[in-house]
Amino acid sequence: VKFVISTSFSSVSHLTALAPVADTHGWHAMSFSDHVVNPQDISTPYPYTDDGSRRWPPFTDWPDPWVMIGALAAITSRLRFTNNIFVLPMRNPYLTAKAISTAAIISNNRVTPAIGVGWSSDEFALMQQDFKTRGRRTDEILEIMRLLWSGDMVEYQGQYYQFPPMEMNPAPTGYIPIWIGGISEPAMRRAARLGDGWVSDLQTSDDIIQSIERIRQWRREAGREVDNFEVMATPSDAYDIDGYRRLEDAGVTHILTMPWPFYHGDTDELEKKIDGLKRYADDIISKFD
């Protein structure tokens, strides 16, 4: 199993200091969450808490993932970059394909976009994208991005998107794997059908393992059981080597975690974050080399 740093709620000013440390201390990747704006009041309940409230306070930093990844790719050499999660159908598909492919080129193919369909109808309205069709549009956008990333002259005729022959360059020089996140049945079915991997939410190990079993069944039904498939999980009840080994045996390939709270609690002090990165690498990551 490999380890990925969650940068959620971190000050953006810290990220250029954290990435080079992660790059040289055994971390596999760094991950970014995604909100364009944070409305004071929301009309759609947050789906991952019991009361529908958000997990973060107002004025939390939410950097643009692809701008941030481009910047950090330039100061690292081996660290990969991913998302938890990038809201794909909230965006224009052509601009998104361009941003991701540019980040792939800058990083020498060290990006793994991890996408979801989103939950905030308020943000969709502000981005002028239809909330109700977001799942079906996601399926089309995934097809469109793959076509554009080929660098060839391509065309597309879908229900929601159509375009005549055109090309987008420079094209990535390697395959860009796409992970799909979400714990609803449609999200997990989409991961099984179209994804190169699945990303959990903050869940118990039992829930994660059960979800993996369901996704495997859907992959068999889709004739994709022989394809490589990765799972990035955030377990709420596994914090040690034995817990991570159990998840690894069940098919988890990546653990998404925030290491500094294990040593320093809820801190936003840069030196404590750097210390947490290094100590976690020594205490946990080194045991999985």
Secondary structure as UniProt FT lines:
FT   STRAND          2..6
FT   TURN            8..9
FT   HELIX           12..24
FT   TURN            25..26
FT   STRAND          29..32
FT   TURN            47..48
FT   TURN            50..51
FT   TURN            58..59
FT   HELIX           65..73
FT   TURN            74..75
FT   STRAND          80..83
FT   STRAND          86..87
FT   HELIX           88..90
FT   HELIX           93..106
FT   TURN            107..108
FT   STRAND          111..112
FT   STRAND          114..116
FT   HELIX           121..126
FT   TURN            127..128
FT   TURN            132..133
FT   HELIX           134..149
FT   STRAND          154..157
FT   STRAND          162..166
FT   STRAND          179..181
FT   HELIX           185..194
FT   STRAND          197..203
FT   HELIX           205..221
FT   TURN            222..223
FT   TURN            225..226
FT   STRAND          230..235
FT   HELIX           241..250
FT   STRAND          254..257
FT   HELIX           261..264
FT   HELIX           270..283
FT   HELIX           285..288
//
